[in-house]
Amino acid sequence: MCGAHAAVRHLIGGILEDQAHVTVVDMEAGLEHLSRATGRHVDTLLVTLEPYYKALETSRRAVILGRELGIGRVVGIGNKIRDAGDAAAVRRFAAAHDIPLVAEVPFDEAVRRSDLDGTAFIDVPDSTAVRAIDGLAGWLLAEDAAARRH
């Protein structure tokens, strides 16, 4: 896997040399890509915080690794938020570990159904998760535009 991570790291570095584009890379769950510095060339790391103990702890370690790599902006996204209790737990955890929380994506049955059907959930027009992800995309574009101005 070392060679694969090195190849991806090199590829990402080359893509990101072109400052005219926004590139989103969806890494596999876990910490290996960060511990191998696969994402060291990125300027924003989005860390998913799901309202489960092990998932939150993994998120915390991902934030630490991202900061150690020198990634300038490391932020959290609450994911699979089912109710006010889930939202509160994710918010408390993020605050306790100095993780800026920039979005909360609700648990959405439409996402589960589309996954089972093998279809893209982004095409579900009434999806609450899609609306939240669209808001996150808007935030990312605004952050990118602000960074380019400076």
Secondary structure, 3 states (H helix, E strand, C coil): CHHHHHHHHHHHHHHHCCCCCCCCCCCCCCCHHHHCCCCCCCCEEEEEECCCHHHHHHHHHHHHHHHHCCCCEEEEEEEEECCHHHHHHHHHHHHHCCCCEEEEEECCHHHHHHHHHCCCHHHCCCCHHHHHHHHHHHHHHHHHHHHHHC
